[in-house]
Amino acid sequence: QKDYLDMLQNTPTTLQFKYPHIPSRGVIMGVEQDPRNPRLIRMFIEYRNEILEDMILCEIDPAQAHKIFVQQEIWDTITV
């Protein structure tokens, strides 16, 4: 089993993204350019490297994608 923390700390940044996804047992929410259509920005919900849901947020000019800023807030009201 790979030690992912060691990999992230000791691998040059340009090589880090050549590795597969880091395994997670939690739910991940993210925002990214849609891999199927570069004109779309999507929000996704992922669990154990499987996309459960995704929703298109907006359409963009791909040439301007590097200028887009997204703020994402997650509220957790579950009490243990």
C-alpha positions as CSV (number, residue, x, y, z in Angstrom):
1,Q,0.0,0.0,0.0
2,K,1.3,3.4,-0.9
3,D,2.0,6.0,1.7
4,Y,0.1,8.9,0.1
5,L,1.2,11.6,2.6
6,D,4.8,10.7,1.9
7,M,4.2,10.8,-1.8
8,L,2.6,14.2,-1.6
9,Q,5.4,15.6,0.6
10,N,8.3,14.2,-1.3
11,T,7.2,14.2,-4.9
12,P,7.7,17.2,-7.2
13,T,4.4,19.0,-7.8
14,T,4.5,18.3,-11.6
15,L,4.6,14.5,-10.9
16,Q,2.0,14.3,-8.2
17,F,-0.9,14.4,-10.5
18,K,0.3,11.4,-12.6
19,Y,-0.7,9.1,-9.7
20,P,-4.2,7.7,-9.3
21,H,-6.8,9.2,-7.0
22,I,-6.0,9.1,-3.3
23,P,-8.4,6.6,-1.7
24,S,-11.0,8.2,0.5
25,R,-13.8,6.8,2.7
26,G,-15.6,10.1,3.0
27,V,-17.9,12.0,0.7
28,I,-16.1,14.6,-1.4
29,M,-17.8,17.6,-3.0
30,G,-15.9,19.5,-5.7
31,V,-16.2,22.0,-8.5
32,E,-14.3,21.5,-11.8
33,Q,-14.5,22.0,-15.5
34,D,-16.6,19.2,-16.9
35,P,-14.3,16.6,-18.5
36,R,-16.9,15.8,-21.2
37,N,-17.4,19.4,-22.2
38,P,-14.8,22.1,-21.6
39,R,-17.5,24.8,-21.9
40,L,-19.2,23.7,-18.7
41,I,-18.4,24.0,-15.0
42,R,-19.9,21.3,-12.8
43,M,-20.2,20.5,-9.1
44,F,-19.8,16.8,-8.2
45,I,-20.3,14.5,-5.2
46,E,-17.9,11.6,-5.0
47,Y,-17.6,8.6,-2.7
48,R,-14.7,6.2,-2.9
49,N,-13.6,7.5,-6.3
50,E,-17.1,7.1,-7.8
51,I,-19.1,10.1,-8.9
52,L,-22.5,9.8,-7.3
53,E,-24.0,13.0,-8.7
54,D,-23.0,16.0,-10.8
55,M,-24.7,19.2,-11.6
56,I,-23.9,21.8,-14.3
57,L,-23.3,25.2,-12.6
58,C,-22.7,27.4,-15.7
59,E,-21.3,27.7,-19.2
60,I,-18.0,29.4,-19.8
61,D,-15.6,30.4,-22.5
62,P,-12.8,27.8,-22.2
63,A,-10.2,30.4,-23.0
64,Q,-11.3,32.3,-19.9
65,A,-11.5,29.2,-17.6
66,H,-8.3,30.1,-15.8
67,K,-9.9,33.4,-14.6
68,I,-12.9,31.8,-12.8
69,F,-13.0,31.7,-9.0
70,V,-15.5,29.5,-7.2
71,Q,-16.3,29.6,-3.5
72,Q,-17.8,26.5,-2.0
73,E,-19.3,26.3,1.5
74,I,-20.3,23.0,3.1
75,W,-22.6,23.0,6.1
76,D,-22.7,20.0,8.3
77,T,-25.5,19.9,10.8
78,I,-25.1,16.3,11.9
79,T,-24.5,15.9,15.6
80,V,-22.9,12.8,17.0
